[in-house]
Amino acid sequence: MASPVKKRYTASNSSVFDMTDVRRLEMATSLECLCSANPFKNVILLPLKFKNSNAASDSRGWTFNKAYCDVSNTDTGFLMADVFRRGFDLLLDVIKDRELPKTKSELIIEKKLLDFLLMDETVPDLEGLTETELIKFLANHLFGKLATTSNYTIDAKSSGKKSKECPCGKDRCSLSGRYGDTNVGNPEVWHGNVDLIVNNDLLVNLVNEESGGSSLCKDPQFIAQTIVSSFLQRQTHPEHEHFLTPSIGVRRKELFFMFYDAQHDVLLESSKIPLVKAMQPDKFNWSAIILSWLVVNYRFLCTGLTDEMVNFHKADFFQQALPKLEVYKEKLYVGNVEFSDSSPVINPHYLIKYNPYLLERKKKVKEVIEEVEEKISHSTIFVQEK
């Protein structure tokens, strides 16, 4: 007996998303930032290399806010789509062929993003929020809504009132997460509180606005937290396909992403991503939405390091932490652990690494952009003639 044909969900027979041409164009333009080497609009990943640190101090372990990391960027940049191939291809199917995933799990994840884009969230004046309020707002109205569950934990030791009221300003809007212990690490090595934990495994922290410069390299706290997070994931989930683990850094109106792979010792940092649209500061920037969706669902959408990243861009953290490397590998905990301008300078001389996957996806995204722009242009001409 022949197997029944699986139904392919499409945007035309599903109410999950009204894929208008304007929305297709905005999504395609955002995806182009993930696979294009255009230095004015891309989101790149720069490998970092350690020169010195206090990751394995003889005397004691250091809290995150006292971590010391002397790192430098390499001269090679990679593109965000290369580590999120599974997620990128899901979105490319939507904008190119109007197709939604075949599997239920992928459909649930993608529906989170498409429903969010339909909601068209209103963003309050971010400058008017305290740091704690900013974290609460992003947890409740961005990260929590894009993740598979709205489960998140806000640092119980954060400043301000521990209210369930959301700082968005809307009536009867309550936090879907909770306050709790966000300590991670081990007192023998790097450890401490983080501002927010999403889905019990993704660390989010405010980036020091005085870290200055053009890169997150000058915020050692963010680097230390990302490294500890990856070792923790490798320790608690050895069955995972890979251990490239992201963390999110928040700096007022910008997002940054840091990645570390505790198996292959590779550390990557992203260029900055504006949180809101330049001409509509009360609306989220679509690139920030899509990247946040990819990162909060990294266990499903991230495909790990490329061979070139593994073979040629070691961070040398293993050497830095050698005296206490076993603590990082086997003795990290969650809970009850006692104890710059914002973007990297995208130098036009950086060698952005392409590969067949990126070249093919870049071509497909460009085809969608040209198709939709032509369609919108013809519609505009027709209206004017009428």
N, C-alpha and C positions, 0 to 999 in steps of 0.2 A: 504493500500500500504506500502510495507516494506521500511524502511529508507535506503537511499544509504549508502554503506559502505565507511567510511572515509579512505582516502588513508594514509598509514603510510609512512612517508619519511624515507628512509634508505640511508646509506652512499654510497651504490652501485648504487642507481638510482638518486642521487643528486650530482651536481657538487660542492656542498658547501665545501667538505673536502675530500682530498685524504688520507684516513686513512690507511697508510702503517703500517706494523708491528712495525717499529722503532718508529713511532709517537704514536701508541697505547701504546707501552711500556713506552715511556716518560710521556704520560699523566697518565697512570696507576700508575707509580712511584710517580708522583706529587700528585695524589689523595690519595695514601697510606699515605703521610705525613699528611693528614687532618683527618685520621681515625685510625692512629696507635699510640701506646704509646711508640714507640721506642724513647728514649730521645736524640738520635743522629740525628734524621731527622724529627721529628714531629713538627707541629705548634700547640702549646698549648694555651689555654686561662686561665689566672689566675684571679680569683676574687680578687678585691681590697676592702679594708675596711678603711674608714676615721678614723683618730685619731684627726685631727684638720685641720682648714682651715680658710681663710678669705672670705668664700662664702657669708656671711651675716654680713659684718662689719657694726657697728652702724653708723660710720661717713659717709661712702660713698661706692660706688661700685668700685671695682678694675678692671683695664684693664687686659687682659689676660697675658701680659708679666710681671705683678706684682702679679699674682695669687699665693696664698700659699696653698699647699695641702700636708698634712702629712698623708700618707697612707701606708698600709702594705699589703703584699700578704698573702692570706690564704694558708693552706697546701694542698689544693685540686686543681688539674688542670683538665680542660676539653679540648675536642678536637674540632677543628674548624668545622668539618662536622656536629656537633650537632646543630649548629645554622644556617647552610645553607643546610638543608636536601633537599629542593626543587632543589637547584642548583646542589648539589652533585649527586642526582639521575639522573638528566638530563645528566650529563657527564658519569655516570656509564652506562647508556643505550647505549651511543655512543661506549665506549671502549669494552663493554661486548657483546652486541648484534648488534652493528653497526646500531643502530636506532636513528633517530632524532625525535624531539617532534612532537606530533600530532597537537597541536594548533599553529595557526599562530603567536601569540604573543611570545610563548616560542621558536619557530623556529627562529624568528627575533633576540631574545636575544642570543640564542646559536650560530647563524650564525656569530654574532659579534666576538665571541671568536675563532671559527674555521677558519674564514677568517684571523684573526689576526695571528694565528699560521702559516698559509700558507704564509703570507707576510714575515715572518722571519726577522723582523725589525733589523736594524743595530744600535747599541748603540755607541755614541761617548765616548770619554774619560771623564767619569763623574767627575774625579778629576780636569779636566781642565775647568769646567764650574763654573761660579759664582752661588751663591745660587738662585738668581732670574732666571738665565738661566736654572738651574736644574729643577725648578718648571715648567717653560715654556716647556721644552723638555718633561717632564713626562705628562704634560697636553695634549700636542699635539700628542705625539707618544705612549702613553700608556692608561691613563685614558679616554681621549676623544675618542679614537678609540674603546675602549671596552664598553663604555656606549651606551645606546639606541640612544642618540643624541650626537653630538660633541660640545654641548653647555657648555661652562665653562667661569668663570670670574676670571681674575687675578687681584690681589690687585693693584689698580691704584696708591697707595702710595709706591709701592715696589721700591727698588733702581734700577738704571740703566735706559737706554733709553726705552721708551714705543714704541717699534717698533713692527710691524706685522711680521717681519722676524723671522723664527724659528731658535733657536740656534743649530739645529742638524748639520748644515754645508752643507746641500744639497741645490743645486740651486733651486730657485723658490719654496721653501717650506715656506708657510705662516701659521701663527697661525689661527686656526679655531675658537678660542674663542675671547674674548674681554677684555679690561681693564675696571674696574668699582669699585663701592663701595662694599667692602666685610665686612663692619662692621656688627656684630651681637651682640645681648644681650640687656642690658638695663643699663643706667648709674648708677642705684641704686644697681646693682649687677655686676657679671662678664660680661665684654663686650670688644669689640675691633675688630681690623682687623685680618683676616686670609689671608694666602698667596694665596689660591685658593678655589673656590667653583665650584664643578662639578654638572651638572644637577640641579642647583639651590638649592641643599639640602645636598650635601656631602662636608664636610670641609676637606681640605688638608693643612697641615702646616709643615714647616721645624722643626725638633726636635733639640733642643739645643745639639750640639755635646759635650759641656762641662758639660751636665747633668750627664755624667759619669756613673759609676757603671754598673750593669748588667740589669737594668730595666728602663722602662719609668716612673716608680713611681717618679723619681727625676726630671721630667719635668712637673711641675704643670700647665704650660700653655696648654699643650696638653690635660690633664685631664679636665681642666676648659672648654675648647672649646667643647670637646665631650659631656659633661654634658649639656651645654647650647644648643647644637645642638639637643639633644634628647628632651629636654623640648620644644624647638621651634617646632619640628615636631609634638609633641603631641598637642600643642596649635593650629597649623595651619591645621593639618590633623587628627582630632579626629576620623575619620572614619577608620583609618588604622587598620589592623589586629593585629599589635603589635607595640611597640615603641622602640625596640632594634635598636639603631641608631649608625652606625660606623663613625669613623673619621680615616683619614690616616695620619701617621707621616712619614716624609722622612728624613733620615739621610745619606746623600751622596750616599752610595752604598747599603743602607738597607731600607726596609719598615717595619713599625709597624702598627698595627691596634688596636684601642681602641673602646670599645662598652659601651654604657650606655642605660639603660631602665628607662625612667622617670616615668613609671607607677609602676614598681616593685622595683625601687631603687637597681639595680644591675649594678656594674661596672666591666668590664673585659678588660684585656690587653693581647695582643698576644706576643709570642716570636718573635724574629727578622726573617725577610725573606730577603735573599740576592737578590738584584735587578738583578744581572748579573750572568752568569755561571762562575764557578771557572776557568775552562779551556778555556773558550771562553768569555772573558770580553767584547767583542763587541756584545754579544747576551743576550737578556733577559733570566733570569731564568724562566723556565716554571711554577714553583710553585708561583713565584711572579706574573706572567701573570694570572694564574687561580684565585688566591686570589684577585687580583685587579678586575678581571671580576666579581667575586661574590660580592665584596664590592660596586663597582660603580653601580651595578644593585641590590642592597640589597632590594629595595622595591618589587622586583619580586621574588628574590631567597632566601632571608633570612626568616627563619621560627620562629625566636624568641627564647626566653629562654626555657630551659627544666624545668620541675617541680622542680627538685632538685636545680637548680640555683635560682629559685624564692623563694623556701621555706627555704633554708639554707645558702644563701650567700648574705645577704643584705650589701650594701656599707655604710649605715648609713649617706648618704648625706642629707636625709630629716631632720635628727636631726641637722646636721651642719647648714643647711640653714633655719631652722625653723622660725626665725624672719622675713625672707623675702621670704619664700617659695611661697607665692602667686604671687610674682613678677616673679619668675621663671616659675610658672605654667600658668600665664595669660598675662604677659606684656613684652614679648620678641619681638624683631624686627630684620629685616634684612635690612640693609642700613640706612643711616642717623642716626646712633646711636652716639651721642656725648659722647662727653665725656671729657751617661754611657757605658764600653763595652755595647753593644746594646741589648742583649737578657736577659730576666729574667733567673736567674740561674735555670736550670731545675734539681732540686734536685732529685736524684733517689728515695728519700723517699716520694716525693709527691705522693699522692694517685690519680692516673689518673682514672677518673670515666668512666666506660663503661656501656652500656645499650644494650638491644636486637637490637636496630637499628644499633648501631655502630658495634657490633659483626658480624651481618649479612653482612653489607657493607664491612667491613674489609676482610671477607672471600671471597666475590665476587671479590674484587680488587686483592687479592692474587691469585685467580684462573686465572684472566686475565694475571697477570705478569708471572705466571708459564707457561701458554699456549703460550704466545708470545715469552718468552725466549727460550722455547723448539723449537718453529718454526724457530726462527732466528738461533739457534744453528744447527739445521738440514740443513738449507740453507747454512750455512758456511761450514759444513762438505762436502756437495754435491759439492760446488764450488772447495774445495781443492782437492777432488777426481778426478774431471775433469782435 
